[in-house]
Amino acid sequence: MAASTSFQKKTRVKIPQISGTKPSLLNSQLLISTGVPSLDNVIGGGLAVGTVLLIEEDTYGSYARLLVKYFVAESVMTRQATLLADLDTDPDSLIQELPAPITDDPAEAMSEGADSGSMKIAWRYQNKPKVQSNQPSGKFGHYYDLTKSMSEETVLSSDVTTLSKHNFTHSLDPCPFMTPHYRKLLQHIHSKIEAGKFSTSQQCDNRRILRIAIHSLGSPLWGESGGVGSDGVSADPSLPRFLYALRSMLRTAYACCLITVPSHLFQDPGFVERLVRLSDTAIRLESFAGSSKEKNPAFKEYHGLLHLRQLPRLNSLISHMPDTLDLAFKLRRKKFTIEMLHLPPELSESASRDQEDPAPRFKPTSLACGGPSSKLDF
């Protein structure tokens, strides 16, 4: 009688095919695009489904608001569901300012030129069926034109739910664990997940991703005082508890969340560190506007610095590490990009030659063979 063993053949995990997603090459985690391809490359190829991306806003909050627009615009283009919460400004105005996608395909333009007679292709390729490579359902990440707004028909045809201050004025019962605004927001998110069948325990024929965008979470309008209680002495853990509950909710759902936090309003650096540790991915935007770096010629090509505060560690012991941590962002007329920070070379006369080129000045010791003071001759 053969002895039984506990060996089991390893089977491949089936990755669901969902519009606007792709599996990660690092850990096979399902990824979605943030709407900014350069940001996707920095954080490991995209934003993992079931995680939280925390963005520490710049001083004026203009660039953080722009990233929210990119995030929502990508959701509209990929036919995914969106939940946008904003108490500082009207979320409907943000929806109306979504950038228009750039749908021009160079390959398609070349084929159109060939049909007009300006370019000829081989005869055996003329009868081949044309493949539309700019379909929103099969493309990961889009490019957008900030000088144009997305059409109203495209926005109205998508599943977008907005939450403004009017949705938080009723049924704000006191809660001993967190402020009523955070508790109410968790209820809205849970209801959206259950109603749209985004939970992993629910069966759905046409699976989609729920994108949650929360703008300026932790501002005074959310009832936040920077982690300090109403008495000014005790601590208020409402915001960390909200992030903890949000992450546990997203872990069992086909959803992801982008949160912008005005961390410059918080006086306690330790409180900001707690928020970073309770998120999966965290970045900080440092704008040059109003600072001494704005007139520094070394940063004249950029509008601010991008600091990587935390990268996700999903199904692995270590996180993805980009090629460099010296990153800067630039806002051009039509697009927002994140680039490697290139500083000008140091050309001052007081620069030490030992730091510039030490190899040519290496002098052999007196015991070197064939040297002027060597006693060894060959």
C-alpha positions, 0 to 999 in steps of 0.5 A, spaced: 500 500 500 503 506 497 503 511 503 499 517 502 503 524 502 500 531 503 503 533 496 498 538 492 500 540 485 500 547 484 495 550 480 495 557 477 490 562 480 485 565 475 486 572 474 479 576 472 478 579 466 476 586 468 475 592 463 481 597 465 485 592 469 491 588 468 495 583 472 502 586 475 508 583 473 511 583 480 506 579 484 500 578 479 496 583 483 490 586 479 492 593 477 488 599 475 491 606 472 491 612 476 490 616 470 497 619 470 502 614 466 508 616 469 505 616 476 503 608 475 510 607 473 513 610 479 508 606 484 509 599 481 505 599 474 499 602 477 494 602 483 493 595 486 485 593 487 483 593 494 488 598 496 488 605 499 493 611 495 494 617 500 496 623 497 499 629 502 496 635 498 501 641 496 500 648 500 494 650 495 492 644 494 491 645 486 496 639 484 492 634 488 485 636 486 488 635 479 490 628 480 483 627 483 481 629 476 485 624 472 483 619 477 476 620 476 477 621 468 480 614 468 474 611 471 469 614 466 473 612 460 474 605 463 466 604 464 468 603 472 464 606 477 466 612 481 464 615 488 467 622 489 466 625 496 468 632 497 466 637 503 471 643 501 468 644 494 462 642 490 464 635 487 459 636 481 464 642 479 470 637 479 466 632 474 465 638 469 472 639 469 474 632 467 480 633 462 478 630 455 482 624 453 487 623 447 484 618 442 488 619 436 492 613 435 498 613 430 497 607 427 490 608 425 492 615 422 497 611 418 492 607 416 487 612 414 493 616 410 494 609 406 487 609 404 487 616 401 493 614 397 499 618 401 502 611 403 501 604 400 502 598 404 503 591 402 498 588 398 497 582 403 496 586 409 490 590 405 485 585 406 487 584 413 481 586 419 483 592 422 484 592 429 481 598 433 487 599 439 484 605 442 478 601 445 477 604 452 475 597 455 482 594 453 487 599 454 490 600 460 491 608 462 489 614 457 492 620 456 488 627 457 488 634 454 488 639 460 486 644 455 479 641 453 474 638 458 470 631 457 464 631 453 457 631 457 455 625 454 461 621 456 460 623 463 452 622 464 453 615 461 458 613 466 456 611 473 458 617 478 456 618 485 458 624 488 457 626 496 457 633 498 456 637 504 449 636 503 449 628 504 452 629 511 447 634 514 442 628 516 443 623 521 449 625 524 449 621 530 454 621 535 459 615 535 464 614 541 469 611 536 470 616 530 467 623 528 460 623 525 462 625 518 467 619 518 462 614 520 457 617 515 462 616 509 463 609 511 456 607 511 456 611 504 462 606 501 459 600 504 452 601 501 455 603 494 459 596 495 453 592 496 448 595 491 453 595 486 455 588 487 463 589 488 464 585 494 468 579 493 463 574 496 457 577 491 456 573 484 456 578 478 456 577 471 459 583 469 465 585 474 467 592 474 471 596 479 469 601 484 473 607 484 473 611 491 476 618 491 476 623 497 478 630 496 481 634 502 479 628 507 481 631 514 480 638 513 476 642 518 469 641 514 470 634 516 470 635 523 478 634 524 482 637 528 489 634 527 488 628 531 487 633 537 480 632 542 475 637 543 479 639 550 485 640 546 489 635 550 486 628 549 488 625 542 482 624 537 484 617 533 478 618 528 482 619 522 486 613 523 480 609 525 477 611 519 483 609 514 483 602 518 476 601 517 476 603 510 482 598 508 479 592 511 473 594 507 477 594 501 480 588 502 474 584 500 472 588 495 473 590 487 475 597 489 480 602 491 481 609 494 484 615 492 485 620 498 488 627 498 489 629 505 492 637 507 497 634 512 500 641 512 494 643 516 496 638 522 501 640 527 503 633 530 508 630 525 507 623 528 499 624 527 501 624 519 506 618 520 500 614 523 496 616 517 502 614 512 503 607 515 495 606 515 495 607 507 498 602 502 501 607 498 503 614 500 506 620 496 507 627 498 506 633 493 511 639 495 509 645 490 514 650 489 509 656 489 510 661 494 517 658 497 524 659 496 525 654 491 520 657 486 526 662 484 531 657 484 534 656 477 536 649 479 528 647 479 526 652 473 524 646 469 519 643 474 513 646 479 514 641 485 517 635 488 514 628 489 516 624 495 515 617 496 512 616 503 510 609 502 510 603 497 505 597 497 508 590 499 503 586 496 504 578 496 511 579 497 516 581 503 519 587 499 516 593 495 517 595 488 523 600 488 523 605 482 530 607 479 530 613 483 527 617 489 529 624 486 522 625 482 519 632 480 513 634 477 511 638 471 505 641 469 505 643 462 499 646 458 496 640 456 498 634 461 501 633 468 508 629 468 512 626 473 520 626 471 526 624 474 529 630 477 535 632 473 539 638 477 544 642 473 552 640 474 556 643 479 561 648 475 563 653 481 571 654 481 571 652 489 569 645 487 574 640 489 577 636 484 577 630 489 570 629 488 570 630 481 575 625 478 579 622 483 581 616 478 586 620 474 590 623 480 592 616 483 599 615 484 602 609 485 606 607 492 614 607 492 613 599 492 610 599 485 613 595 480 617 599 475 616 606 479 621 611 479 623 609 486 622 602 485 628 597 486 625 591 482 627 592 475 625 587 469 
